[in-house]
């Protein structure tokens, strides 16, 4: 979160995990209190990369 400058990243991951675990669509993460969301305490590695595409006439 610090490296990406996204302080709310841990919360966003909780919402993502909830939506993935409850993909049946009956319950949206937007209506669920954060206290009952799944918690991810693992490490996330960030690998920066770049891609360039060149076109010739």
N, C-alpha and C positions, 0 to 999 in steps of 0.2 A: 504494500500500500504506500509506503514511504517513497520507494524508488519510482513508482508510477505516478506519484502525487495524487492518489485517490484515497483520501482518508476513510471513506465509507466502503472500501473494498471488502472488509470482513463481513459487513452487513449484507452487501450485495451477494456475496458467496452463500450466505445463509439462505437468502431468498431463492437463489439458483438451485441449491441442493433440495430445498423443500419442493420446488416445482418439478424437479427431476424425480423425486421419490413419490410424488403424488400426481403423476402424469395423466391420471384418469380424468382430470378436468373438473372434478366435483368441488374442488376447493382451491381458491387462488391464494397465493402467498400474500397478496395485498390485504387480505382480510384476516391474517393470522398474526397474533402478537409475536414479537421478536423473541420473547422468553421461551416459546415452545418450538422455535426453529431448530433444525439440526445445526450443530456447531462444528466447524472445521478448524482444527488447531495445527494442521500440518504446515509444511513449508511449501512455498510456491516459488519456483525459479523463473526468472525472466531472461529470455535470450533475445537480444536486439538483433534485427536483421534488416537488410535493405534489398530492394530489387530494382533493377533498371531495365527498361525495354527500349531498344533503339530500332528505328525504322530507316531504311535507306530508300531513296527514290528509285 
